[in-house]
Amino acid sequence: MKCPECGQWNRASMPHCTRCGAPLNIDAASRLEWKESLRDEGPGTAYIRVDEFGNADSTPDARDVLAREMQDLKKRKQEGAEKQKELRRNTGNEDTARIEGAEPERKSSWEELPPDAKGTIRMRRVSPEGLAAEQEAEIRHRVRYMDDTGSFIEPRSYDRVYDDPMANHHYAYASSIGKKMPSRARKRRKALHFFGTLLLVAMLATGGYFTWRFFTDRQSHVAAGPAASVTASMMDDLAAHTILIPGEDGQQIYIRELHASYVVSGGFATVQVADHTWYDNYEGTLEETMDVTMTPFLKTAAGRQTPLEPITYTIYIPLSPVTLDSPEALRTEVSTTMSTIQITVRPGSKVTVNGLDCSDTVSSETGIMSYNATVQPIGDNVFNIVVRSQYCRDNTLRVTLYRAPQEIPLDLAVGTYGTTYDDVIKVSATTLPGAYVEISSPHSDLDITSLDSTGKFSFNAIFDHIGDNIISITASYPGKKPSTVEHKVYYVPPADKYTVKAWPLSAEGYSELLSNTAYRASYGQVYVVTGVVQYSISEKPQMVVINTSEDGKSQPVLVQNYSRTSWVVGQYYRLYADAYSTYNSMPWLNARYTYTK
């Protein structure tokens, strides 16, 4: 800075010239004018408040507002002081101008005090120094205090006081301005800042999550598409299911389990699968139902496969068909060492009896299988028959043949007939050597020549009626319980001998049979029954009702089927049957031969 007296250049911060000591009349405010131009006049600190709906509100800090006001007042004070200096210089009071901040001498003054209790008016003398002290105390009392939120509350006194004589106003600012806030306020501010930040992060995370779900679900929808439909159907007379997989025409759907691809046509790829496909090669025991799953893939022209939604449905596995033909019941009493068990299964089925594979004995045409069972005199002889037909699950029959325990062994020879066309057959048997045997059924020509040495004997059994005939033999020995064997033989004469004995069931013949049923049944009178099967009474044994009148509306008879042909309701038949009994006021006949129209 150049001295106005001697022209010496000095620093701008020097108050007097270093050569002549002349004051450098440079306004301090002008020296700092360039600094003031760089001051940031923008808004100060602001509080950002976020409500529960995410709306942000920016509120200025009241302490910054007060600080700006104090700075403005200080600037005005400095400007007033400079103005006073300029006025003193202009009036020619050089001595006063040389002394910065000098003020004229103040004189004491008198101040009226409030009257006392007696009403006396009092006055007091106040010096300039005392008046300044009182004014300072009053200013201290009027200082404003700011709380943690930036609001002004009850006035308090502080140490620093700023006086603006130009404006004749007094303001005070707490010494805590610019210092750290109280610890409680700081903690509260930090808590508000933390929860605001946490709320903002939670809102951003929630928005990001739902955005991710939106795009993920959209991609899944595009890949999976609408759900496939599954319906039951038939395929080659076997149970199956038809699956319709939606897609765009021309697309290829590949089924991994079937190792095949299907083209979408008409908006769907049609897949028909037989139920047995899922368990043909299954090892182990099959249950009644099975849950199956197909895994389809969308196959592109480039060979890329996009997995689609798996398809799951339930299939029902049928039992293997099997019918017990002989014996008639699952538990039967027998008297011979050998007994025949006959069943009918589906041709080609696998059959095991007590774990022994007997599949080679199943007829490839009729499915009939005969098993010669060895029956011991021990009571129950159990035979477990397991049948496994194609496309079916296992079916088990438990057949029990009872043969009474024996102290004296008594057996008919193996191969003794169970059915015959002859009214006389030869029967051979074996018992304990030296035992006594008795034949209680019709017989002739008893031969016991080898009974004492080998226990063998023989005789001719005579069948005196058509149908079941019982051969009864008893063996006894001293000191042992007698043993009895009863063997049933079904006797029917051949058709050429049986049918020639038949009587027609005309109106007179029907009335005569109905009146003498017991007598006609005693010697097995044969009748010819013609007509349409009206309805069925039972399936096993098969029993039906047929009207034998010429118009087919009257003369009903009950007929039990002993022939080899099964009857169908509504079909016409000619039957040859012998009288047996009565049923619901109808004659009961046993048909031995069946002829169709």
C-alpha positions in Angstrom: 0.0 0.0 0.0 1.5 3.5 -0.9 1.8 6.1 1.9 -0.1 9.3 1.0 2.6 11.4 2.8 6.0 10.1 1.6 5.1 7.7 -1.1 6.6 4.6 0.6 5.1 1.3 -0.3 3.9 -0.7 2.7 2.0 -3.8 3.4 -1.8 -3.5 3.2 -2.1 -4.8 6.7 0.2 -2.1 8.3 -1.7 0.7 10.1 1.2 3.3 9.8 3.9 4.0 7.3 7.2 2.3 8.1 9.2 5.5 6.9 7.3 8.5 8.2 4.8 7.0 10.6 1.9 8.6 8.9 -1.4 6.7 9.3 -2.4 4.8 6.3 -6.0 6.0 5.8 -7.2 2.7 4.3 -10.6 1.4 5.2 -10.3 -2.0 6.7 -13.6 -3.0 5.2 -12.3 -2.1 1.7 -9.1 -4.2 2.4 -11.3 -7.2 3.0 -13.8 -6.4 0.3 -12.4 -9.0 -2.0 -12.7 -11.6 0.8 -16.3 -10.7 1.4 -17.0 -11.2 -2.3 -16.0 -14.8 -1.9 -18.3 -15.4 1.0 -21.0 -18.0 0.4 -24.3 -16.4 0.9 -26.3 -19.5 0.2 -28.6 -21.2 2.8 -27.0 -22.7 5.9 -27.6 -26.0 7.5 -31.1 -27.4 6.9 -33.0 -30.2 8.6 -34.6 -32.8 6.2 -37.6 -34.5 7.7 -39.3 -37.5 6.1 -42.8 -38.5 7.1 -44.4 -42.0 7.1 -45.4 -41.6 3.4 -41.8 -40.9 2.3 -42.4 -37.1 1.7 -39.2 -35.0 2.5 -39.4 -31.5 4.0 -36.3 -29.2 4.2 -36.4 -26.6 7.1 -33.5 -24.1 7.6 -31.7 -24.2 10.9 -32.9 -21.4 13.1 -29.4 -21.1 14.6 -28.0 -20.3 11.2 -30.6 -17.6 10.7 -29.7 -16.0 14.0 -25.9 -16.2 13.2 -26.5 -14.4 10.0 -28.4 -11.7 11.8 -25.6 -11.2 14.3 -23.0 -11.0 11.5 -25.1 -8.4 9.8 -25.4 -6.4 13.0 -21.6 -6.6 13.5 -21.1 -5.3 10.0 -23.4 -2.4 10.6 -21.5 -1.6 13.8 -18.3 -1.5 12.0 -19.7 0.6 9.3 -21.1 3.0 12.0 -17.7 3.3 13.6 -16.1 4.1 10.3 -18.8 6.6 9.6 -18.1 8.4 12.9 -14.4 8.5 12.1 -15.2 10.1 8.8 -17.4 12.7 10.4 -14.7 13.6 12.9 -12.1 14.0 10.2 -14.5 16.2 8.2 -15.0 18.6 11.3 -11.2 19.0 11.6 -10.8 17.2 14.9 -7.6 15.6 13.9 -6.8 14.4 17.4 -10.1 12.6 17.8 -9.7 11.1 14.3 -6.3 9.7 15.2 -7.7 7.8 18.2 -9.9 5.0 17.0 -13.0 4.3 19.0 -12.7 7.4 21.2 -15.9 8.7 22.5 -16.8 12.1 24.1 -16.7 12.5 27.8 -19.9 11.5 29.4 -21.4 13.4 32.3 -23.3 12.0 35.2 -27.1 12.2 35.3 -30.0 12.0 37.7 -32.5 9.2 37.6 -35.9 9.1 39.4 -36.5 6.0 41.5 -39.9 4.5 42.3 -41.6 6.1 45.5 -41.1 4.2 48.7 -43.7 3.0 51.1 -44.4 6.5 52.5 -44.8 8.0 49.0 -41.5 9.9 49.1 -40.0 10.6 45.7 -36.4 9.5 45.4 -33.7 10.4 43.0 -30.3 8.9 42.3 -27.2 10.0 40.5 -25.9 7.7 37.8 -22.4 7.9 36.4 -21.7 7.0 32.8 -19.8 3.9 33.9 -22.7 2.8 36.1 -25.2 3.4 33.3 -23.2 1.3 30.9 -23.0 -1.5 33.5 -26.7 -1.5 34.0 -27.4 -1.5 30.3 -25.0 -4.4 29.9 -26.8 -6.3 32.7 -30.1 -5.6 31.0 -28.8 -6.9 27.8 -27.5 -10.0 29.5 -31.0 -10.6 30.9 -32.6 -10.2 27.5 -30.4 -12.7 25.7 -32.4 -15.3 23.8 -31.9 -19.1 24.3 -32.3 -21.7 21.6 -33.3 -25.3 22.3 -32.3 -28.6 20.6 -34.8 -28.2 17.8 -33.8 -24.6 16.9 -36.7 -22.9 18.7 -36.2 -19.9 21.2 -37.4 -20.5 24.7 -37.0 -18.6 28.0 -34.4 -15.8 28.0 -31.0 -16.5 29.7 -27.8 -14.6 30.3 -24.5 -15.2 28.5 -21.1 -13.8 28.6 -20.7 -12.2 25.2 -22.8 -9.2 24.3 -22.9 -7.3 21.0 -24.0 -3.7 21.1 -25.1 -1.7 18.1 -25.2 1.9 19.1 -26.4 3.0 15.6 -29.6 1.0 15.7 -30.0 1.5 19.4 -30.8 -2.2 19.7 -29.2 -4.9 21.9 -28.9 -8.5 20.9 -27.1 -11.3 22.6 -26.1 -14.7 21.2 -25.3 -17.6 23.4 -21.7 -18.6 23.8 -22.7 -22.1 22.8 -23.1 -21.0 19.1 -20.5 -22.7 17.1 -19.8 -25.1 19.9 -21.0 -28.7 20.2 -24.6 -29.3 21.1 -25.5 -30.9 24.4 -25.0 -34.6 24.5 -28.8 -35.4 24.7 -29.5 -33.2 21.8 -26.7 -34.8 19.8 -28.0 -38.2 20.6 -31.5 -37.2 19.5 -30.2 -35.7 16.3 -28.2 -38.9 15.6 -31.3 -41.0 16.3 -33.5 -39.0 14.0 -30.8 -39.2 11.3 -30.4 -42.9 11.8 -34.2 -43.7 11.6 -34.6 -41.4 8.6 -31.8 -43.2 6.8 -33.2 -46.6 7.9 -36.6 -45.7 6.5 -35.1 -44.6 3.2 -33.1 -47.8 2.9 -36.2 -49.9 3.7 -38.2 -48.1 1.1 -35.5 -48.6 -1.5 -35.1 -52.3 -0.6 -38.9 -52.8 -0.8 -39.1 -51.2 -4.2 -36.2 -53.2 -5.4 -37.7 -56.5 -4.1 -41.0 -55.9 -5.8 -39.3 -54.9 -9.0 -37.3 -58.1 -8.9 -40.4 -60.2 -8.3 -42.2 -58.5 -11.2 -39.5 -59.4 -13.7 -39.0 -62.9 -12.2 -42.7 -63.8 -12.3 -42.9 -62.4 -15.8 -40.0 -64.6 -17.0 -41.5 -67.6 -15.2 -44.9 -67.0 -16.9 -43.3 -66.8 -20.3 -41.3 -70.0 -19.7 -44.1 -72.0 -18.1 -47.2 -70.6 -19.9 -50.7 -71.8 -19.0 -51.1 -75.0 -17.1 -51.5 -78.3 -19.0 -54.7 -80.3 -18.8 -54.9 -84.0 -18.0 -57.9 -86.2 -18.8 -58.5 -90.0 -18.6 -58.8 -91.8 -21.9 -58.5 -95.2 -23.5 -55.6 -96.4 -25.7 -55.8 -99.9 -27.4 -58.7 -100.8 -25.0 -56.4 -100.0 -22.0 -56.5 -97.2 -19.5 -54.6 -94.1 -20.6 -54.4 -90.3 -20.0 -54.4 -87.5 -22.6 -52.3 -84.4 -21.8 -52.7 -81.1 -23.6 -49.7 -78.8 -23.3 -50.4 -75.3 -24.5 -48.0 -73.5 -26.8 -47.6 -71.7 -30.1 -48.2 -73.5 -33.3 -45.0 -75.1 -34.7 -43.2 -75.3 -31.4 -41.8 -78.7 -30.3 -42.4 -80.1 -26.8 -40.0 -82.7 -25.6 -41.0 -85.2 -22.9 -37.9 -86.5 -21.1 -39.6 -89.6 -19.6 -41.1 -90.6 -22.9 -38.0 -89.8 -25.0 -40.2 -88.2 -27.6 -41.1 -84.8 -29.1 -44.6 -83.5 -29.9 -45.5 -80.6 -32.2 -47.9 -77.9 -31.1 -50.9 -77.7 -33.4 -54.1 -75.8 -32.7 -52.5 -74.2 -29.6 -51.7 -77.5 -27.9 -49.3 -80.4 -28.1 -51.3 -83.6 -27.6 -49.6 -86.4 -25.6 -51.4 -89.7 -25.0 -49.8 -92.1 -22.6 -51.0 -95.5 -21.6 -51.1 -95.9 -17.8 -49.1 -99.2 -17.9 -46.1 -97.3 -19.4 -45.2 -96.1 -15.9 -45.0 -99.5 -14.2 -44.2 -102.1 -16.9 -40.7 -102.4 -15.7 -41.4 -101.7 -12.0 -39.7 -104.1 -9.6 -41.6 -104.8 -6.4 -45.1 -104.6 -5.1 -47.5 -102.2 -6.9 -50.1 -100.2 -4.9 -53.6 -99.4 -6.1 -52.5 -95.9 -7.3 -49.4 -94.3 -8.5 -48.4 -90.6 -8.8 -46.5 -90.0 -12.1 -44.6 -86.9 -13.3 -43.8 -85.8 -16.8 -41.0 -83.2 -17.4 -41.7 -81.2 -20.6 -39.2 -79.0 -22.3 -39.7 -76.3 -25.0 -37.4 -77.2 -27.8 -36.1 -74.4 -30.1 -34.9 -74.7 -33.6 -31.3 -74.2 -32.3 -31.7 -77.3 -30.1 -32.0 -75.3 -26.9 -34.4 -76.8 -24.3 -36.3 -74.6 -21.9 -37.9 -76.5 -19.0 -41.6 -76.1 -18.6 -43.8 -76.7 -15.5 -43.7 -80.4 -14.5 -47.0 -82.3 -15.1 -48.2 -84.6 -12.3 -51.3 -86.8 -12.1 -52.5 -90.1 -10.5 -53.1 -93.4 -12.3 -55.0 -96.4 -11.0 -53.5 -99.9 -11.4 -56.1 -102.6 -11.9 -55.9 -106.1 -10.3 -55.0 -109.1 -12.4 -58.2 -110.9 -13.2 -58.5 -114.4 -11.8 -61.5 -116.8 -11.2 -61.5 -119.8 -8.9 -63.3 -122.7 -10.8 -62.5 -125.6 -8.5 -63.1 -126.0 -5.6 -66.2 -123.8 -5.4 -65.1 -122.1 -2.2 -61.8 -120.7 -0.9 -62.0 -123.2 2.0 -63.0 -126.8 1.2 -62.9 -130.1 3.0 -61.3 -133.0 1.0 -60.6 -136.6 1.6 -58.0 -137.6 -1.0 -54.2 -137.1 -1.1 -54.5 -135.4 -4.5 -56.9 -132.5 -5.1 -57.3 -130.3 -8.2 -57.3 -126.6 -8.0 -58.5 -124.9 -11.2 -58.4 -121.2 -12.0 -59.1 -119.0 -15.0 -56.7 -116.1 -15.7 -55.9 -113.8 -18.6 -53.8 -115.8 -21.2 -50.2 -115.1 -20.8 -50.4 -114.3 -17.1 -47.7 -115.3 -14.6 -49.0 -117.7 -11.9 -47.2 -119.0 -8.9 -48.5 -121.4 -6.3 -46.7 -121.3 -2.9 -43.8 -119.6 -4.7 -43.6 -122.3 -7.5 -43.9 -120.8 -11.0 -46.7 -122.6 -12.8 -47.1 -120.2 -15.7 -46.4 -122.9 -18.3 -49.6 -124.8 -17.3 -51.8 -121.8 -18.2 -53.8 -122.4 -21.5 -52.8 -119.8 -24.1 -56.3 -119.8 -25.5 -58.7 -120.1 -22.5 -56.4 -119.0 -19.6 -57.4 -122.1 -17.6 -54.8 -123.6 -15.2 -55.2 -126.8 -13.3 -52.9 -127.5 -10.3 -52.8 -131.0 -8.6 -52.5 -130.2 -4.9 -51.1 -132.7 -2.5 -53.2 -132.6 0.6 -51.9 -134.0 3.9 -54.1 -135.3 6.7 -53.0 -132.5 9.0 -56.0 -130.2 8.9 -55.6 -127.0 6.8 -53.4 -127.1 3.7 -52.9 -123.6 2.5 -52.1 -122.7 -1.2 -51.2 -119.1 -2.0 -51.9 -118.4 -5.7 -50.4 -115.1 -7.0 -51.4 -114.0 -10.5 -49.6 -111.1 -12.4 -51.3 -110.3 -15.7 -49.9 -107.8 -18.2 -50.6 -104.2 -17.4 -52.0 -105.2 -13.9 -50.8 -105.5 -10.4 -50.6 -108.7 -8.4 -53.8 -110.5 -7.4 -53.6 -113.2 -4.7 -55.9 -116.1 -3.9 -55.6 -118.1 -0.7 -57.1 -121.5 -1.1 -57.4 -123.8 2.0 -58.0 -127.5 1.6 -58.9 -129.2 4.8 -58.2 -132.8 5.4 -59.0 -134.3 8.8 -56.0 -135.6 10.8 -55.8 -139.5 10.8 -54.4 -142.0 13.3 -55.0 -144.8 10.7 -53.8 -143.7 7.3 -56.5 -144.1 4.6 -56.0 -142.7 1.1 -57.7 -143.2 -2.2 -55.4 -144.0 -5.2 -54.0 -141.0 -7.1 -56.1 -140.4 -10.2 -59.4 -141.3 -8.7 -62.1 -139.6 -10.8 -63.9 -136.5 -9.7 -66.3 -136.5 -12.7 -67.4 -139.3 -14.9 -69.9 -140.3 -17.6 -70.1 -143.9 -16.3 -72.4 -145.0 -13.6 -69.8 -147.6 -12.3 -66.1 -146.9 -11.8 -63.3 -149.0 -10.0 -61.8 -147.4 -6.9 -58.5 -148.4 -5.3 -57.3 -147.4 -1.8 -54.6 -148.0 0.8 -54.7 -148.2 4.6 -52.8 -149.7 7.6 -52.0 -153.4 6.9 -54.4 -155.6 9.0 -57.0 -152.9 9.4 -60.7 -153.5 8.9 -62.4 -151.5 6.0 -66.0 -150.8 5.5 -67.7 -149.3 2.3 -70.9 -147.5 3.2 -71.8 -146.1 -0.3 -73.2 -148.2 -3.1 -70.5 -150.6 -4.4 -69.7 -154.1 -5.6 -66.8 -156.5 -6.0 -64.8 -155.6 -2.9 -61.3 -157.1 -3.0 -59.3 -157.2 0.3 -56.9 -160.1 -0.6 -53.9 -157.9 -0.1 -55.3 -155.9 2.9 -53.4 -157.8 5.6 -50.0 -157.7 3.8 -49.9 -154.4 2.0 -53.0 -152.6 3.2 -54.4 -152.3 -0.4 -58.0 -153.0 -1.4 -60.4 -152.1 -4.3 -64.1 -152.1 -5.2 -66.5 -150.9 -7.9 -68.4 -147.7 -6.9 -72.0 -147.5 -8.2 -73.6 -144.1 -8.9 -77.4 -144.4 -8.6 -78.3 -140.8 -9.5 -77.2 -137.9 -11.8 -75.0 -135.3 -10.2 -72.8 -135.5 -7.1 -72.4 -139.0 -5.6 -70.4 -139.7 -2.4 -68.0 -142.6 -2.0 -67.6 -143.3 1.8 -64.9 -145.6 3.3 -64.0 -146.3 6.9 -60.9 -148.0 8.3 -60.5 -149.2 11.9 -57.8 -150.8 13.9 -57.7 -152.0 17.5 -56.4 -149.2 19.9 -56.7 -146.5 17.2 -59.3 -144.0 16.2 -61.1 -145.0 13.0 -60.4 -143.0 9.9 -63.1 -142.1 7.3 -62.7 -140.9 3.8 -65.6 -139.4 1.7 -65.0 -138.6 -1.9 -67.4 -136.8 -4.2 -67.8 -137.8 -7.8 -69.9 -135.9 -10.3 -71.8 -138.3 -12.5 -73.6 -137.3 -15.7 -74.4 -139.7 -18.5 -73.2 -138.7 -22.0 -75.4 -136.3 -24.0 -76.7 -139.1 -26.3 -78.0 -141.0 -23.3 -79.0 -138.1 -21.1 -81.1 -136.1 -23.6 -83.2 -139.0 -24.9 -84.7 -139.2 -21.4 -85.9 -135.6 -21.4 -89.7 -134.7 -21.1 -91.0 -131.5 -22.6 -92.2 -128.7 -20.2 -95.6 -128.1 -21.8 -98.5 -126.7 -19.7 -99.4 -130.2 -18.5 -95.8 -131.2 -17.9 -95.1 -128.0 -16.0 -98.1 -128.5 -13.7 -97.2 -132.1 -13.1 -93.6 -131.2 -12.3 -94.7 -128.5 -9.9 -97.0 -130.9 -8.1 -94.5 -133.8 -7.9 -91.1 -132.1 -7.7 -89.8 -134.3 -4.8 -90.7 -137.5 -6.5 -89.3 -136.5 -9.9 -86.1 -135.3 -8.2 -85.6 -138.6 -6.4 -84.6 -140.4 -9.5 -83.5 -137.4 -11.6 -86.1 -137.0 -14.2 -84.7 -135.1 -17.2 -86.6 -132.1 -18.8 -86.0 -130.0 -21.8 -86.2 -126.2 -21.0 -86.5 -123.7 -23.9 -86.8 -119.9 -23.7 -85.1 -116.6 -23.1 -83.2 -115.9 -19.9 -85.3 -113.4 -18.0 -83.0 -112.4 -15.2 -80.1 -113.7 -13.1 -80.3 -115.0 -9.5 -76.6 -115.5 -8.8 -73.3 -115.6 -10.7 -71.5 -118.3 -8.8 -73.0 -120.8 -9.2 -74.9 -119.3 -12.1 -78.6 -119.5 -11.6 -81.2 -117.8 -13.9 -85.0 -117.7 -14.4 -86.5 -118.8 -17.8 -90.2 -118.6 -18.8 -91.0 -121.9 -20.6 -94.4 -121.1 -22.0 -94.9 -120.7 -25.8 -95.3 -116.9 -25.5 -92.4 -116.7 -23.0 -94.5 -114.9 -20.4 -95.3 -117.7 -17.9 -94.2 -121.1 -16.5 -91.0 -119.8 -14.9 -88.4 -122.3 -13.8 -85.1 -121.8 -11.9 -82.1 -123.4 -13.7 -78.6 -123.9 -12.2 -75.8 -124.1 -14.7 -73.6 -127.3 -14.6 -72.8 -127.1 -18.3 -69.6 -125.7 -19.8 -71.4 -122.7 -21.4 -72.1 -119.4 -19.5 -75.6 -117.9 -20.1 -76.4 -114.3 -20.9 -79.5 -112.5 -19.9 -81.8 -111.9 -22.8 -80.4 -114.8 -24.9 -82.5 -117.8 -26.1 -81.3 -121.3 -25.0 -82.3 -125.0 -25.1 -81.3 -126.7 -21.9 -81.4 -130.3 -20.7 -81.8 -130.4 -17.0 -82.9 -132.9 -14.3 -85.3 -132.1 -11.4 -83.8 -131.1 -8.1 -86.1 -129.0 -5.9 -88.3 -125.9 -5.7 -87.5 -122.2 -5.3 -90.1 -119.4 -4.6 -92.9 -121.7 -5.9 -90.9 -122.5 -9.1 -89.4 -125.8 -10.1 -85.6 -126.0 -9.6 -83.7 -127.9 -12.3 -79.9 -128.6 -12.8 -78.9 -128.1 -16.4 -76.2 -130.5 -17.6 -76.1 -129.6 -21.4 -76.7 -126.2 -23.1 -77.5 -125.6 -26.8 -77.9 -122.2 -28.4 -80.5 -121.4 -31.0 
